Amino acid sequence: SSGLWILPAPRESLLWRSVQPDRFRKAIGVLSRRFDIVLIDTAGVLNDLSLAALEEANMVLWITSSDFSSINNSMIGLETLGQLSYPESRIRLMLNVTSADDGVRPAKIESVLGRQFFWSIPYDRQVRMGGQIGKPAVISTPECRGAKSIIELAHALIGSSTIKATAK
């Protein structure tokens, strides 16, 4: 009833390895003709498939957290995209605060990565728990701080100013 369609990853963990980048690009093209918005959650590594998705993307939401390894990986990934002449105008940096511990301050992360955050998801136990049990907070507890931020992000990405969350 929401109009949201989800195409999950293959059940067999290594099945994705048989997907060829050109076929993946074609699949993205088919999906983009059928749907207004196609969101692809790629692997955290710049492999052939994630690069194919990036080439087709109008916008890339680059997500990092405040831990050192995530910041370092983001620094390397963003530098790599620069070396590949990927348009910086398509990249939006997002901070996902995954721990109650402050970690590295957002301003320092922005300084290290050389760009400002487009969005920040605050730490929220409900969001973390929802991910662990397979019931996203935006559905199970849409009134919590983290879920509200994710819902607002979705509206910001589609250009909608109306924010309304409903539990199912």
C-alpha angles and dihedrals in degrees: 000000000000094000090236116135121192125199104194127210117266115280091230105075097218098040091096089068090074092057112104118219093235092054090047090052089051091050090051089051092052091048093047091054091050100042135043092223129028115189118191121192103204130193117275090251130074099243128152094276096047090047089051089052091048091051090055096043125108088196135014118207102204107200124202135165130215096260119106097242093053092047091049092048090049091050091052093043094049091046089051091051088051091052088051089053091242108172109259089207089071095055122091117185118218131187119214108193102211101174139049086228107091096231114181114353116253093238090056091049090051089050094049093046093042096231141079126252116261090197141359126204109207121226110270126170090213092059092048092047092046090056091050097049097036097247109112115224090232086069104029100038108009091164094065119104097248094047091049090053092050091049090049089049091054090052091047091052093052094041096245121140096192111098116193126153124192127189119226 
